[in-house]
Amino acid sequence: MLTRRRFKQTRTLNERLADEAARCREEARALAPGRRRERLLRQARQDETAMQIETWLRSPGLRAPT
């Protein structure tokens, strides 16, 4: 039977997403306008949106639908 390799995350999801968004924006800043730059900027926006969603999901005011 195959076993999954598991490891404990040392940083929170928001920290990892923020680092990835910053890395993408920094890399995009160094590139000339084009597909690669637009792809990096899109990924940075998606990471930031994921951070907002994750924060919303963990908010104490969120309740399960009834």
Backbone hydrogen bonds, N-H to C=O, Kabsch-Sander energy under -0.5 kcal/mol:
donor,donor_aa,acceptor,acceptor_aa,energy
6,R,4,R,-0.7
16,R,12,T,-2.2
17,L,13,L,-2.8
18,A,14,N,-2.5
19,D,15,E,-2.3
20,E,16,R,-2.2
21,A,17,L,-2.6
22,A,18,A,-2.4
23,R,19,D,-2.5
24,C,20,E,-2.5
25,R,21,A,-2.4
26,E,22,A,-2.5
27,E,23,R,-2.5
28,A,24,C,-2.5
29,R,25,R,-2.1
30,A,26,E,-0.9
30,A,27,E,-0.5
31,L,28,A,-1.1
38,E,34,G,-2.3
39,R,35,R,-2.5
40,L,36,R,-2.1
41,L,37,R,-2.4
42,R,38,E,-2.4
43,Q,39,R,-2.2
44,A,40,L,-2.1
45,R,41,L,-2.2
46,Q,42,R,-2.3
47,D,43,Q,-2.4
48,E,44,A,-2.2
49,T,45,R,-2.4
50,A,46,Q,-2.5
51,M,47,D,-1.9
52,Q,48,E,-1.9
53,I,49,T,-2.5
54,E,50,A,-2.6
55,T,51,M,-2.3
56,W,52,Q,-2.3
57,L,53,I,-2.8
58,R,54,E,-1.5
59,S,55,T,-0.5
59,S,56,W,-1.0
62,L,59,S,-1.2
